[in-house]
Amino acid sequence: MPPTNAAKDNAGDDEQSQPLVHKLQETVEREAGKRSDRRIRRYCVGCYAALSAAVGRARAKLKAKRVTTECRACSKQPRFCFDCFAKYHESQLRTVK
């Protein structure tokens, strides 16, 4: 007998009861070959988006920050610098008291 809708709803409640915590974490990806001790750096999505809108793609590729930190709680695990992470997630990490 297939599970009822009530059983499906109860299973989803356990996942939703724990809030999703967004935090920056270092990536586990490493470069190949002689540089295997280094992490792969990619463009910060916030810096790149702002720069590409302002000055174009070619200039943004040169000026955007390259980072090794990502938000694993987001669906596509985007890369962020500290400034853009706080801006996009409305985080309390950078509040000054």
C-alpha distance (Angstrom), angle and dihedral (degrees) to the residues before:
residue distance angle dihedral
M1 . . .
P2 3.85 . .
P3 3.82 118.6 .
T4 3.76 116.6 -91.7
N5 3.78 125.1 -118.0
A6 3.82 89.4 -105.9
A7 3.81 90.4 59.5
K8 3.81 90.8 49.6
D9 3.82 91.3 49.6
N10 3.82 92.5 51.1
A11 3.80 91.8 50.9
G12 3.82 90.8 53.1
D13 3.80 92.7 49.6
D14 3.81 92.2 64.9
E15 3.79 91.3 56.8
Q16 3.79 93.4 45.2
S17 3.79 95.2 46.0
Q18 3.80 90.9 71.1
P19 3.81 111.1 68.2
L20 3.79 116.8 -126.6
V21 3.81 108.1 -111.9
H22 3.79 117.0 -150.6
K23 3.77 113.9 -153.4
L24 3.76 137.9 150.6
Q25 3.77 116.1 -105.6
E26 3.78 133.0 178.0
T27 3.79 113.5 -105.7
V28 3.76 121.3 -112.7
E29 3.82 94.0 -145.2
R30 3.79 114.4 111.1
E31 3.79 132.1 -167.4
A32 3.77 118.7 -104.7
G33 3.79 128.9 -118.2
K34 3.78 123.4 9.2
R35 3.80 92.1 -5.5
S36 3.80 95.5 57.3
D37 3.81 90.5 124.9
R38 3.83 91.0 65.9
R39 3.78 129.0 80.5
I40 3.79 119.9 -124.2
R41 3.80 110.4 -101.5
R42 3.80 121.7 -150.3
Y43 3.79 135.1 177.0
C44 3.80 119.6 -78.9
V45 3.81 104.3 -113.1
G46 3.80 93.2 -142.2
C47 3.80 96.1 49.8
Y48 3.79 92.1 43.4
A49 3.82 93.8 49.5
A50 3.80 93.1 49.2
L51 3.79 94.3 45.9
S52 3.80 95.7 44.3
A53 3.81 90.6 52.2
A54 3.81 91.6 48.3
V55 3.80 104.9 38.7
G56 3.81 106.9 6.8
R57 3.78 137.7 -100.0
A58 3.81 99.2 -72.5
R59 3.80 94.0 52.9
A60 3.82 92.1 42.0
K61 3.82 90.6 56.2
L62 3.80 88.6 57.9
K63 3.81 99.3 42.5
A64 3.83 106.6 34.3
K65 3.80 116.8 104.6
R66 3.81 118.0 -102.6
V67 3.81 111.2 -139.8
T68 3.80 141.3 179.2
T69 3.82 96.2 -154.6
E70 3.81 126.1 95.4
C71 3.79 139.5 176.6
R72 3.80 105.6 -116.9
A73 3.80 93.2 -173.4
C74 3.82 92.1 66.1
S75 3.79 118.0 85.6
K76 3.82 98.8 -114.9
Q77 3.83 95.4 30.8
P78 3.82 94.9 -124.1
R79 3.79 121.1 -158.0
F80 3.80 116.1 -115.8
C81 3.79 138.2 179.1
F82 3.81 115.4 -137.5
D83 3.81 94.2 -98.7
C84 3.80 95.9 50.4
F85 3.81 93.2 42.8
A86 3.79 91.2 57.4
K87 3.79 91.1 45.1
Y88 3.81 96.5 49.9
H89 3.79 99.1 39.7
E90 3.81 97.7 38.1
S91 3.75 86.6 -128.2
Q92 3.78 127.4 -177.1
L93 3.82 91.2 -140.3
R94 3.77 95.3 101.8
T95 3.80 102.8 41.1
V96 3.77 114.0 130.6
K97 3.79 117.9 -146.3
